[in-house]
């Protein structure tokens, strides 16, 4: 009486072209994210790793804490850095963020 009978509609055949066009924005967004965010970050990490591996005794460096120092001893994972006359600290190799030109620290 008050409720009419409900009939299920048959599913329309999926058009493959419309499915591909629906996925296109997602694929384009991933490609843009790769070139804008992921790729530069990987390049920066690679450059930092090669810089850390090339450290040598006598290099003047900037540490992640902002302190400047001169490398006095090298180890596999740690460095000894002279930050003032008679003051030597040990830091991890990864804490070095920049190698300064020779003669920067006086």
Gaussian input, Z-matrix of N, CA and C with variables (Angstrom, degrees):
# hf/3-21g

backbone

0 1
 N
 C     1     B1
 C     2     B2     1     A1
 N     3     B3     2     A2     1     D1
 C     4     B4     3     A3     2     D2
 C     5     B5     4     A4     3     D3
 N     6     B6     5     A5     4     D4
 C     7     B7     6     A6     5     D5
 C     8     B8     7     A7     6     D6
 N     9     B9     8     A8     7     D7
 C    10    B10     9     A9     8     D8
 C    11    B11    10    A10     9     D9
 N    12    B12    11    A11    10    D10
 C    13    B13    12    A12    11    D11
 C    14    B14    13    A13    12    D12
 N    15    B15    14    A14    13    D13
 C    16    B16    15    A15    14    D14
 C    17    B17    16    A16    15    D15
 N    18    B18    17    A17    16    D16
 C    19    B19    18    A18    17    D17
 C    20    B20    19    A19    18    D18
 N    21    B21    20    A20    19    D19
 C    22    B22    21    A21    20    D20
 C    23    B23    22    A22    21    D21
 N    24    B24    23    A23    22    D22
 C    25    B25    24    A24    23    D23
 C    26    B26    25    A25    24    D24
 N    27    B27    26    A26    25    D25
 C    28    B28    27    A27    26    D26
 C    29    B29    28    A28    27    D27
 N    30    B30    29    A29    28    D28
 C    31    B31    30    A30    29    D29
 C    32    B32    31    A31    30    D30
 N    33    B33    32    A32    31    D31
 C    34    B34    33    A33    32    D32
 C    35    B35    34    A34    33    D33
 N    36    B36    35    A35    34    D34
 C    37    B37    36    A36    35    D35
 C    38    B38    37    A37    36    D36
 N    39    B39    38    A38    37    D37
 C    40    B40    39    A39    38    D38
 C    41    B41    40    A40    39    D39
 N    42    B42    41    A41    40    D40
 C    43    B43    42    A42    41    D41
 C    44    B44    43    A43    42    D42
 N    45    B45    44    A44    43    D43
 C    46    B46    45    A45    44    D44
 C    47    B47    46    A46    45    D45
 N    48    B48    47    A47    46    D46
 C    49    B49    48    A48    47    D47
 C    50    B50    49    A49    48    D48
 N    51    B51    50    A50    49    D49
 C    52    B52    51    A51    50    D50
 C    53    B53    52    A52    51    D51
 N    54    B54    53    A53    52    D52
 C    55    B55    54    A54    53    D53
 C    56    B56    55    A55    54    D54
 N    57    B57    56    A56    55    D55
 C    58    B58    57    A57    56    D56
 C    59    B59    58    A58    57    D57
 N    60    B60    59    A59    58    D58
 C    61    B61    60    A60    59    D59
 C    62    B62    61    A61    60    D60
 N    63    B63    62    A62    61    D61
 C    64    B64    63    A63    62    D62
 C    65    B65    64    A64    63    D63
 N    66    B66    65    A65    64    D64
 C    67    B67    66    A66    65    D65
 C    68    B68    67    A67    66    D66
 N    69    B69    68    A68    67    D67
 C    70    B70    69    A69    68    D68
 C    71    B71    70    A70    69    D69
 N    72    B72    71    A71    70    D70
 C    73    B73    72    A72    71    D71
 C    74    B74    73    A73    72    D72
 N    75    B75    74    A74    73    D73
 C    76    B76    75    A75    74    D74
 C    77    B77    76    A76    75    D75
 N    78    B78    77    A77    76    D76
 C    79    B79    78    A78    77    D77
 C    80    B80    79    A79    78    D78
 N    81    B81    80    A80    79    D79
 C    82    B82    81    A81    80    D80
 C    83    B83    82    A82    81    D81
 N    84    B84    83    A83    82    D82
 C    85    B85    84    A84    83    D83
 C    86    B86    85    A85    84    D84
 N    87    B87    86    A86    85    D85
 C    88    B88    87    A87    86    D86
 C    89    B89    88    A88    87    D87
 N    90    B90    89    A89    88    D88
 C    91    B91    90    A90    89    D89
 C    92    B92    91    A91    90    D90
 N    93    B93    92    A92    91    D91
 C    94    B94    93    A93    92    D92
 C    95    B95    94    A94    93    D93
 N    96    B96    95    A95    94    D94
 C    97    B97    96    A96    95    D95
 C    98    B98    97    A97    96    D96
 N    99    B99    98    A98    97    D97
 C   100   B100    99    A99    98    D98
 C   101   B101   100   A100    99    D99
 N   102   B102   101   A101   100   D100
 C   103   B103   102   A102   101   D101
 C   104   B104   103   A103   102   D102
 N   105   B105   104   A104   103   D103
 C   106   B106   105   A105   104   D104
 C   107   B107   106   A106   105   D105
 N   108   B108   107   A107   106   D106
 C   109   B109   108   A108   107   D107
 C   110   B110   109   A109   108   D108
 N   111   B111   110   A110   109   D109
 C   112   B112   111   A111   110   D110
 C   113   B113   112   A112   111   D111
 N   114   B114   113   A113   112   D112
 C   115   B115   114   A114   113   D113
 C   116   B116   115   A115   114   D114
 N   117   B117   116   A116   115   D115
 C   118   B118   117   A117   116   D116
 C   119   B119   118   A118   117   D117
 N   120   B120   119   A119   118   D118
 C   121   B121   120   A120   119   D119
 C   122   B122   121   A121   120   D120
 N   123   B123   122   A122   121   D121
 C   124   B124   123   A123   122   D122
 C   125   B125   124   A124   123   D123
 N   126   B126   125   A125   124   D124
 C   127   B127   126   A126   125   D125
 C   128   B128   127   A127   126   D126
 N   129   B129   128   A128   127   D127
 C   130   B130   129   A129   128   D128
 C   131   B131   130   A130   129   D129
 N   132   B132   131   A131   130   D130
 C   133   B133   132   A132   131   D131
 C   134   B134   133   A133   132   D132
 N   135   B135   134   A134   133   D133
 C   136   B136   135   A135   134   D134
 C   137   B137   136   A136   135   D135
 N   138   B138   137   A137   136   D136
 C   139   B139   138   A138   137   D137
 C   140   B140   139   A139   138   D138
 N   141   B141   140   A140   139   D139
 C   142   B142   141   A141   140   D140
 C   143   B143   142   A142   141   D141
 N   144   B144   143   A143   142   D142
 C   145   B145   144   A144   143   D143
 C   146   B146   145   A145   144   D144
 N   147   B147   146   A146   145   D145
 C   148   B148   147   A147   146   D146
 C   149   B149   148   A148   147   D147
 N   150   B150   149   A149   148   D148
 C   151   B151   150   A150   149   D149
 C   152   B152   151   A151   150   D150
 N   153   B153   152   A152   151   D151
 C   154   B154   153   A153   152   D152
 C   155   B155   154   A154   153   D153
 N   156   B156   155   A155   154   D154
 C   157   B157   156   A156   155   D155
 C   158   B158   157   A157   156   D156
 N   159   B159   158   A158   157   D157
 C   160   B160   159   A159   158   D158
 C   161   B161   160   A160   159   D159
 N   162   B162   161   A161   160   D160
 C   163   B163   162   A162   161   D161
 C   164   B164   163   A163   162   D162
 N   165   B165   164   A164   163   D163
 C   166   B166   165   A165   164   D164
 C   167   B167   166   A166   165   D165
 N   168   B168   167   A167   166   D166
 C   169   B169   168   A168   167   D167
 C   170   B170   169   A169   168   D168
 N   171   B171   170   A170   169   D169
 C   172   B172   171   A171   170   D170
 C   173   B173   172   A172   171   D171
 N   174   B174   173   A173   172   D172
 C   175   B175   174   A174   173   D173
 C   176   B176   175   A175   174   D174
 N   177   B177   176   A176   175   D175
 C   178   B178   177   A177   176   D176
 C   179   B179   178   A178   177   D177
 N   180   B180   179   A179   178   D178
 C   181   B181   180   A180   179   D179
 C   182   B182   181   A181   180   D180
 N   183   B183   182   A182   181   D181
 C   184   B184   183   A183   182   D182
 C   185   B185   184   A184   183   D183
 N   186   B186   185   A185   184   D184
 C   187   B187   186   A186   185   D185
 C   188   B188   187   A187   186   D186
 N   189   B189   188   A188   187   D187
 C   190   B190   189   A189   188   D188
 C   191   B191   190   A190   189   D189
 N   192   B192   191   A191   190   D190
 C   193   B193   192   A192   191   D191
 C   194   B194   193   A193   192   D192
 N   195   B195   194   A194   193   D193
 C   196   B196   195   A195   194   D194
 C   197   B197   196   A196   195   D195
 N   198   B198   197   A197   196   D196
 C   199   B199   198   A198   197   D197
 C   200   B200   199   A199   198   D198
 N   201   B201   200   A200   199   D199
 C   202   B202   201   A201   200   D200
 C   203   B203   202   A202   201   D201
 N   204   B204   203   A203   202   D202
 C   205   B205   204   A204   203   D203
 C   206   B206   205   A205   204   D204
 N   207   B207   206   A206   205   D205
 C   208   B208   207   A207   206   D206
 C   209   B209   208   A208   207   D207
 N   210   B210   209   A209   208   D208
 C   211   B211   210   A210   209   D209
 C   212   B212   211   A211   210   D210
 N   213   B213   212   A212   211   D211
 C   214   B214   213   A213   212   D212
 C   215   B215   214   A214   213   D213
 N   216   B216   215   A215   214   D214
 C   217   B217   216   A216   215   D215
 C   218   B218   217   A217   216   D216
 N   219   B219   218   A218   217   D217
 C   220   B220   219   A219   218   D218
 C   221   B221   220   A220   219   D219
 N   222   B222   221   A221   220   D220
 C   223   B223   222   A222   221   D221
 C   224   B224   223   A223   222   D222
 N   225   B225   224   A224   223   D223
 C   226   B226   225   A225   224   D224
 C   227   B227   226   A226   225   D225
 N   228   B228   227   A227   226   D226
 C   229   B229   228   A228   227   D227
 C   230   B230   229   A229   228   D228
 N   231   B231   230   A230   229   D229
 C   232   B232   231   A231   230   D230
 C   233   B233   232   A232   231   D231
 N   234   B234   233   A233   232   D232
 C   235   B235   234   A234   233   D233
 C   236   B236   235   A235   234   D234
 N   237   B237   236   A236   235   D235
 C   238   B238   237   A237   236   D236
 C   239   B239   238   A238   237   D237
 N   240   B240   239   A239   238   D238
 C   241   B241   240   A240   239   D239
 C   242   B242   241   A241   240   D240
 N   243   B243   242   A242   241   D241
 C   244   B244   243   A243   242   D242
 C   245   B245   244   A244   243   D243
 N   246   B246   245   A245   244   D244
 C   247   B247   246   A246   245   D245
 C   248   B248   247   A247   246   D246
 N   249   B249   248   A248   247   D247
 C   250   B250   249   A249   248   D248
 C   251   B251   250   A250   249   D249
 N   252   B252   251   A251   250   D250
 C   253   B253   252   A252   251   D251
 C   254   B254   253   A253   252   D252
 N   255   B255   254   A254   253   D253
 C   256   B256   255   A255   254   D254
 C   257   B257   256   A256   255   D255
 N   258   B258   257   A257   256   D256
 C   259   B259   258   A258   257   D257
 C   260   B260   259   A259   258   D258
 N   261   B261   260   A260   259   D259
 C   262   B262   261   A261   260   D260
 C   263   B263   262   A262   261   D261
 N   264   B264   263   A263   262   D262
 C   265   B265   264   A264   263   D263
 C   266   B266   265   A265   264   D264
 N   267   B267   266   A266   265   D265
 C   268   B268   267   A267   266   D266
 C   269   B269   268   A268   267   D267
 N   270   B270   269   A269   268   D268
 C   271   B271   270   A270   269   D269
 C   272   B272   271   A271   270   D270
 N   273   B273   272   A272   271   D271
 C   274   B274   273   A273   272   D272
 C   275   B275   274   A274   273   D273
 N   276   B276   275   A275   274   D274
 C   277   B277   276   A276   275   D275
 C   278   B278   277   A277   276   D276
 N   279   B279   278   A278   277   D277
 C   280   B280   279   A279   278   D278
 C   281   B281   280   A280   279   D279
 N   282   B282   281   A281   280   D280
 C   283   B283   282   A282   281   D281
 C   284   B284   283   A283   282   D282
 N   285   B285   284   A284   283   D283
 C   286   B286   285   A285   284   D284
 C   287   B287   286   A286   285   D285
 N   288   B288   287   A287   286   D286
 C   289   B289   288   A288   287   D287
 C   290   B290   289   A289   288   D288
 N   291   B291   290   A290   289   D289
 C   292   B292   291   A291   290   D290
 C   293   B293   292   A292   291   D291
 N   294   B294   293   A293   292   D292
 C   295   B295   294   A294   293   D293
 C   296   B296   295   A295   294   D294
 N   297   B297   296   A296   295   D295
 C   298   B298   297   A297   296   D296
 C   299   B299   298   A298   297   D297
 N   300   B300   299   A299   298   D298
 C   301   B301   300   A300   299   D299
 C   302   B302   301   A301   300   D300
 N   303   B303   302   A302   301   D301
 C   304   B304   303   A303   302   D302
 C   305   B305   304   A304   303   D303
 N   306   B306   305   A305   304   D304
 C   307   B307   306   A306   305   D305
 C   308   B308   307   A307   306   D306
 N   309   B309   308   A308   307   D307
 C   310   B310   309   A309   308   D308
 C   311   B311   310   A310   309   D309
 N   312   B312   311   A311   310   D310
 C   313   B313   312   A312   311   D311
 C   314   B314   313   A313   312   D312
 N   315   B315   314   A314   313   D313
 C   316   B316   315   A315   314   D314
 C   317   B317   316   A316   315   D315

   B1=1.4157
   B2=1.5266
   B3=1.3661
   B4=1.4535
   B5=1.5291
   B6=1.2948
   B7=1.4650
   B8=1.5159
   B9=1.3232
   B10=1.4590
   B11=1.5206
   B12=1.2576
   B13=1.4591
   B14=1.5256
   B15=1.3292
   B16=1.4611
   B17=1.5194
   B18=1.2899
   B19=1.4522
   B20=1.5333
   B21=1.2963
   B22=1.4688
   B23=1.5156
   B24=1.3358
   B25=1.4537
   B26=1.5184
   B27=1.2767
   B28=1.4594
   B29=1.5217
   B30=1.3105
   B31=1.4613
   B32=1.5169
   B33=1.3320
   B34=1.4656
   B35=1.5198
   B36=1.2929
   B37=1.4576
   B38=1.5212
   B39=1.3424
   B40=1.4569
   B41=1.5172
   B42=1.3074
   B43=1.4561
   B44=1.5288
   B45=1.3202
   B46=1.4663
   B47=1.5198
   B48=1.3056
   B49=1.4578
   B50=1.5334
   B51=1.3185
   B52=1.4630
   B53=1.5334
   B54=1.3253
   B55=1.4552
   B56=1.5252
   B57=1.3164
   B58=1.4683
   B59=1.5199
   B60=1.3104
   B61=1.4667
   B62=1.5288
   B63=1.3039
   B64=1.4647
   B65=1.5172
   B66=1.3221
   B67=1.4642
   B68=1.5222
   B69=1.3088
   B70=1.4611
   B71=1.5266
   B72=1.3332
   B73=1.4687
   B74=1.5307
   B75=1.3278
   B76=1.4632
   B77=1.5209
   B78=1.3053
   B79=1.4641
   B80=1.5239
   B81=1.3190
   B82=1.4627
   B83=1.5247
   B84=1.3201
   B85=1.4535
   B86=1.5341
   B87=1.3185
   B88=1.4622
   B89=1.5166
   B90=1.3237
   B91=1.4649
   B92=1.5255
   B93=1.3098
   B94=1.4625
   B95=1.5313
   B96=1.3264
   B97=1.4648
   B98=1.5230
   B99=1.3202
   B100=1.4652
   B101=1.5229
   B102=1.3253
   B103=1.4609
   B104=1.5287
   B105=1.3215
   B106=1.4590
   B107=1.5315
   B108=1.3316
   B109=1.4598
   B110=1.5212
   B111=1.3015
   B112=1.4564
   B113=1.5226
   B114=1.3080
   B115=1.4626
   B116=1.5357
   B117=1.3405
   B118=1.4700
   B119=1.5253
   B120=1.3187
   B121=1.4546
   B122=1.5272
   B123=1.3241
   B124=1.4636
   B125=1.5258
   B126=1.3320
   B127=1.4554
   B128=1.5233
   B129=1.3285
   B130=1.4605
   B131=1.5282
   B132=1.3144
   B133=1.4645
   B134=1.5263
   B135=1.3125
   B136=1.4652
   B137=1.5318
   B138=1.3375
   B139=1.4662
   B140=1.5294
   B141=1.3390
   B142=1.4619
   B143=1.5230
   B144=1.3151
   B145=1.4626
   B146=1.5220
   B147=1.3261
   B148=1.4697
   B149=1.5250
   B150=1.3319
   B151=1.4582
   B152=1.5245
   B153=1.3244
   B154=1.4631
   B155=1.5269
   B156=1.3235
   B157=1.4671
   B158=1.5253
   B159=1.3299
   B160=1.4643
   B161=1.5287
   B162=1.3316
   B163=1.4622
   B164=1.5184
   B165=1.3394
   B166=1.4570
   B167=1.5205
   B168=1.3190
   B169=1.4555
   B170=1.5301
   B171=1.3344
   B172=1.4576
   B173=1.5129
   B174=1.3338
   B175=1.4679
   B176=1.5235
   B177=1.3202
   B178=1.4600
   B179=1.5238
   B180=1.3288
   B181=1.4615
   B182=1.5246
   B183=1.3369
   B184=1.4603
   B185=1.5187
   B186=1.3289
   B187=1.4558
   B188=1.5263
   B189=1.3029
   B190=1.4667
   B191=1.5263
   B192=1.3246
   B193=1.4673
   B194=1.5191
   B195=1.3348
   B196=1.4547
   B197=1.5107
   B198=1.3304
   B199=1.4659
   B200=1.5165
   B201=1.3289
   B202=1.4544
   B203=1.5197
   B204=1.3224
   B205=1.4453
   B206=1.5080
   B207=1.3293
   B208=1.4616
   B209=1.5205
   B210=1.3078
   B211=1.4647
   B212=1.5233
   B213=1.3473
   B214=1.4654
   B215=1.5258
   B216=1.3206
   B217=1.4718
   B218=1.5183
   B219=1.3198
   B220=1.4630
   B221=1.5255
   B222=1.3161
   B223=1.4488
   B224=1.5182
   B225=1.3267
   B226=1.4626
   B227=1.5255
   B228=1.3357
   B229=1.4596
   B230=1.5206
   B231=1.3356
   B232=1.4586
   B233=1.5215
   B234=1.3282
   B235=1.4580
   B236=1.5178
   B237=1.3177
   B238=1.4573
   B239=1.5107
   B240=1.3217
   B241=1.4555
   B242=1.5231
   B243=1.3195
   B244=1.4597
   B245=1.5268
   B246=1.3447
   B247=1.4654
   B248=1.5288
   B249=1.3150
   B250=1.4638
   B251=1.5257
   B252=1.3174
   B253=1.4684
   B254=1.5314
   B255=1.3124
   B256=1.4509
   B257=1.5266
   B258=1.3188
   B259=1.4685
   B260=1.5243
   B261=1.3205
   B262=1.4637
   B263=1.5238
   B264=1.3173
   B265=1.4610
   B266=1.5251
   B267=1.3223
   B268=1.4698
   B269=1.5177
   B270=1.3217
   B271=1.4598
   B272=1.5208
   B273=1.3163
   B274=1.4606
   B275=1.5197
   B276=1.3176
   B277=1.4680
   B278=1.5278
   B279=1.3259
   B280=1.4628
   B281=1.5230
   B282=1.3445
   B283=1.4565
   B284=1.5201
   B285=1.3229
   B286=1.4617
   B287=1.5300
   B288=1.3343
   B289=1.4595
   B290=1.5190
   B291=1.3479
   B292=1.4550
   B293=1.5188
   B294=1.3138
   B295=1.4608
   B296=1.5231
   B297=1.3229
   B298=1.4670
   B299=1.5368
   B300=1.3336
   B301=1.4614
   B302=1.5348
   B303=1.3148
   B304=1.4555
   B305=1.5303
   B306=1.3373
   B307=1.4491
   B308=1.5087
   B309=1.3243
   B310=1.4636
   B311=1.5331
   B312=1.3180
   B313=1.4662
   B314=1.5212
   B315=1.3133
   B316=1.4669
   B317=1.5012
   A1=111.61
   A2=115.44
   A3=118.00
   A4=112.30
   A5=115.55
   A6=119.40
   A7=108.06
   A8=114.12
   A9=117.37
   A10=109.43
   A11=115.79
   A12=120.61
   A13=109.40
   A14=116.61
   A15=121.55
   A16=107.90
   A17=114.79
   A18=120.36
   A19=108.67
   A20=115.76
   A21=120.13
   A22=109.29
   A23=114.42
   A24=118.42
   A25=108.72
   A26=115.22
   A27=118.73
   A28=107.76
   A29=115.59
   A30=120.57
   A31=109.50
   A32=114.44
   A33=119.29
   A34=108.65
   A35=116.66
   A36=120.70
   A37=108.35
   A38=116.89
   A39=121.87
   A40=111.43
   A41=115.80
   A42=121.67
   A43=107.54
   A44=117.29
   A45=120.57
   A46=111.61
   A47=117.59
   A48=119.91
   A49=110.66
   A50=117.97
   A51=120.17
   A52=110.58
   A53=117.37
   A54=121.01
   A55=110.23
   A56=117.69
   A57=121.19
   A58=111.06
   A59=117.10
   A60=120.06
   A61=110.75
   A62=117.39
   A63=121.05
   A64=111.77
   A65=117.08
   A66=121.21
   A67=112.64
   A68=117.74
   A69=121.83
   A70=113.23
   A71=121.16
   A72=119.57
   A73=113.04
   A74=117.53
   A75=120.52
   A76=111.21
   A77=116.90
   A78=120.75
   A79=110.23
   A80=117.10
   A81=120.80
   A82=111.45
   A83=117.44
   A84=120.91
   A85=110.62
   A86=117.98
   A87=121.10
   A88=110.95
   A89=118.15
   A90=121.55
   A91=110.55
   A92=117.36
   A93=121.05
   A94=110.43
   A95=117.61
   A96=121.20
   A97=110.89
   A98=117.37
   A99=120.97
   A100=110.20
   A101=117.70
   A102=120.57
   A103=113.14
   A104=118.01
   A105=120.22
   A106=112.09
   A107=118.51
   A108=120.21
   A109=114.22
   A110=118.29
   A111=121.35
   A112=111.69
   A113=117.83
   A114=121.35
   A115=112.87
   A116=120.18
   A117=118.93
   A118=113.16
   A119=117.23
   A120=120.22
   A121=110.88
   A122=117.48
   A123=120.69
   A124=110.59
   A125=117.96
   A126=121.79
   A127=110.57
   A128=116.95
   A129=120.83
   A130=110.60
   A131=118.00
   A132=121.86
   A133=110.87
   A134=117.38
   A135=121.93
   A136=110.64
   A137=116.84
   A138=120.87
   A139=111.19
   A140=117.34
   A141=121.08
   A142=110.62
   A143=117.05
   A144=120.65
   A145=110.94
   A146=117.41
   A147=119.61
   A148=110.70
   A149=118.93
   A150=122.08
   A151=110.85
   A152=117.34
   A153=121.66
   A154=110.50
   A155=117.82
   A156=120.78
   A157=111.93
   A158=117.68
   A159=121.45
   A160=112.90
   A161=118.58
   A162=120.20
   A163=110.31
   A164=115.40
   A165=120.89
   A166=109.39
   A167=116.11
   A168=122.26
   A169=108.75
   A170=115.90
   A171=120.72
   A172=114.03
   A173=118.32
   A174=120.93
   A175=109.84
   A176=115.62
   A177=121.28
   A178=107.32
   A179=115.44
   A180=119.77
   A181=111.45
   A182=114.99
   A183=123.23
   A184=106.47
   A185=116.08
   A186=120.79
   A187=110.04
   A188=117.04
   A189=122.32
   A190=111.31
   A191=117.25
   A192=120.63
   A193=111.94
   A194=117.21
   A195=121.47
   A196=113.11
   A197=117.00
   A198=120.30
   A199=110.46
   A200=115.09
   A201=122.22
   A202=108.09
   A203=116.53
   A204=119.42
   A205=112.02
   A206=114.62
   A207=122.40
   A208=108.28
   A209=117.14
   A210=122.16
   A211=109.13
   A212=115.38
   A213=119.95
   A214=112.09
   A215=117.49
   A216=121.46
   A217=108.95
   A218=115.96
   A219=121.84
   A220=109.88
   A221=115.52
   A222=122.03
   A223=108.62
   A224=116.03
   A225=119.38
   A226=111.58
   A227=116.85
   A228=119.90
   A229=113.27
   A230=117.27
   A231=120.73
   A232=111.55
   A233=115.39
   A234=123.26
   A235=108.39
   A236=116.47
   A237=120.70
   A238=106.58
   A239=115.59
   A240=121.41
   A241=108.75
   A242=116.17
   A243=122.63
   A244=107.12
   A245=116.75
   A246=119.87
   A247=111.73
   A248=117.45
   A249=123.43
   A250=106.43
   A251=116.67
   A252=118.11
   A253=109.18
   A254=115.94
   A255=121.98
   A256=114.72
   A257=118.93
   A258=121.74
   A259=108.09
   A260=114.78
   A261=120.67
   A262=109.02
   A263=116.50
   A264=120.85
   A265=109.19
   A266=114.60
   A267=120.08
   A268=108.01
   A269=115.67
   A270=121.13
   A271=108.93
   A272=115.42
   A273=120.02
   A274=108.88
   A275=116.13
   A276=120.03
   A277=111.18
   A278=117.13
   A279=120.64
   A280=112.59
   A281=118.30
   A282=121.21
   A283=112.00
   A284=117.94
   A285=121.16
   A286=107.55
   A287=115.79
   A288=118.31
   A289=113.00
   A290=117.11
   A291=118.97
   A292=109.75
   A293=116.25
   A294=122.11
   A295=106.96
   A296=115.27
   A297=121.08
   A298=110.41
   A299=117.13
   A300=119.42
   A301=110.58
   A302=117.27
   A303=122.36
   A304=109.34
   A305=116.05
   A306=121.17
   A307=115.42
   A308=117.84
   A309=121.18
   A310=110.27
   A311=115.95
   A312=120.68
   A313=107.96
   A314=116.22
   A315=119.61
   A316=110.36
   D1=-75.83
   D2=-177.81
   D3=-84.25
   D4=-21.53
   D5=-177.88
   D6=-106.54
   D7=123.85
   D8=179.11
   D9=-88.70
   D10=157.99
   D11=-179.70
   D12=-72.11
   D13=138.55
   D14=179.26
   D15=-103.16
   D16=134.17
   D17=179.49
   D18=-118.32
   D19=134.15
   D20=-179.93
   D21=-75.01
   D22=138.45
   D23=176.57
   D24=-83.07
   D25=150.24
   D26=175.42
   D27=-77.68
   D28=141.65
   D29=-178.86
   D30=-69.59
   D31=135.08
   D32=178.40
   D33=-72.38
   D34=145.50
   D35=179.02
   D36=-65.59
   D37=127.46
   D38=-177.98
   D39=-68.59
   D40=128.57
   D41=178.98
   D42=-86.08
   D43=122.34
   D44=-176.65
   D45=-65.34
   D46=-31.93
   D47=179.90
   D48=-67.95
   D49=-39.94
   D50=179.02
   D51=-69.97
   D52=-31.88
   D53=176.78
   D54=-65.94
   D55=-43.94
   D56=178.32
   D57=-65.80
   D58=-38.88
   D59=179.01
   D60=-68.31
   D61=-28.26
   D62=177.20
   D63=-72.58
   D64=-31.35
   D65=179.94
   D66=-86.43
   D67=-15.87
   D68=-176.92
   D69=-57.57
   D70=-44.11
   D71=178.41
   D72=-61.29
   D73=-37.05
   D74=178.24
   D75=-65.62
   D76=-42.95
   D77=179.55
   D78=-65.54
   D79=-43.57
   D80=178.61
   D81=-63.66
   D82=-38.24
   D83=178.55
   D84=-64.61
   D85=-41.10
   D86=178.05
   D87=-64.91
   D88=-41.51
   D89=179.24
   D90=-62.71
   D91=-44.18
   D92=178.96
   D93=-64.09
   D94=-43.86
   D95=178.63
   D96=-61.01
   D97=-37.56
   D98=179.29
   D99=-63.08
   D100=-48.68
   D101=-176.06
   D102=-76.28
   D103=-24.50
   D104=-178.12
   D105=-91.81
   D106=-34.61
   D107=-173.64
   D108=-116.82
   D109=-51.70
   D110=-170.08
   D111=-72.73
   D112=-48.67
   D113=-176.40
   D114=-62.44
   D115=-47.13
   D116=177.72
   D117=-62.75
   D118=-35.32
   D119=179.21
   D120=-66.88
   D121=-39.62
   D122=177.68
   D123=-66.01
   D124=-38.41
   D125=179.09
   D126=-65.70
   D127=-42.13
   D128=179.61
   D129=-64.73
   D130=-41.09
   D131=178.43
   D132=-64.67
   D133=-39.42
   D134=178.68
   D135=-65.50
   D136=-42.63
   D137=178.35
   D138=-64.16
   D139=-41.23
   D140=179.14
   D141=-64.67
   D142=-41.22
   D143=-179.72
   D144=-63.47
   D145=-42.91
   D146=179.61
   D147=-68.56
   D148=-34.21
   D149=177.07
   D150=-66.09
   D151=-42.39
   D152=179.88
   D153=-66.51
   D154=-38.38
   D155=179.28
   D156=-69.11
   D157=-25.77
   D158=-176.77
   D159=-91.24
   D160=5.21
   D161=-179.99
   D162=-62.87
   D163=143.50
   D164=-179.26
   D165=-136.49
   D166=161.59
   D167=178.21
   D168=-62.70
   D169=132.82
   D170=-179.56
   D171=96.30
   D172=-9.48
   D173=176.96
   D174=-68.37
   D175=141.79
   D176=175.07
   D177=-97.48
   D178=127.55
   D179=-170.89
   D180=-130.65
   D181=159.83
   D182=170.27
   D183=-108.85
   D184=128.91
   D185=-179.77
   D186=-93.14
   D187=166.06
   D188=-178.84
   D189=-61.36
   D190=-25.26
   D191=178.94
   D192=-76.75
   D193=-12.32
   D194=-178.61
   D195=99.98
   D196=-6.20
   D197=179.66
   D198=-77.54
   D199=149.11
   D200=175.88
   D201=-104.77
   D202=146.99
   D203=178.41
   D204=-164.45
   D205=172.48
   D206=179.80
   D207=-116.57
   D208=129.65
   D209=-178.02
   D210=-69.52
   D211=127.96
   D212=178.57
   D213=-110.46
   D214=-33.30
   D215=179.36
   D216=-138.01
   D217=145.21
   D218=178.26
   D219=-116.52
   D220=139.65
   D221=173.06
   D222=-130.38
   D223=-178.30
   D224=179.67
   D225=-67.04
   D226=-43.87
   D227=-177.61
   D228=-119.12
   D229=-15.45
   D230=-176.65
   D231=-124.07
   D232=154.02
   D233=176.01
   D234=-124.27
   D235=148.31
   D236=168.76
   D237=-102.23
   D238=126.60
   D239=-175.50
   D240=-123.57
   D241=129.24
   D242=177.10
   D243=-88.05
   D244=112.30
   D245=-176.79
   D246=-99.95
   D247=-16.65
   D248=175.05
   D249=-157.31
   D250=167.84
   D251=-179.00
   D252=-64.10
   D253=118.47
   D254=-179.72
   D255=84.50
   D256=0.63
   D257=179.93
   D258=-115.67
   D259=113.16
   D260=-178.17
   D261=-123.63
   D262=131.96
   D263=179.43
   D264=-121.77
   D265=154.82
   D266=174.59
   D267=-104.37
   D268=133.86
   D269=178.71
   D270=-134.05
   D271=163.32
   D272=173.82
   D273=-76.68
   D274=150.30
   D275=179.07
   D276=-59.13
   D277=-36.70
   D278=-176.74
   D279=-69.98
   D280=-12.28
   D281=179.52
   D282=-78.87
   D283=-8.97
   D284=177.12
   D285=-81.04
   D286=124.66
   D287=-178.31
   D288=-108.39
   D289=-17.06
   D290=-178.56
   D291=-158.05
   D292=142.08
   D293=172.84
   D294=-101.75
   D295=126.43
   D296=-177.75
   D297=-89.78
   D298=156.58
   D299=174.25
   D300=-64.49
   D301=150.37
   D302=-178.72
   D303=-59.10
   D304=139.23
   D305=177.94
   D306=86.83
   D307=4.66
   D308=179.79
   D309=-70.25
   D310=-42.79
   D311=-179.77
   D312=-90.57
   D313=128.89
   D314=-179.90
   D315=-113.03

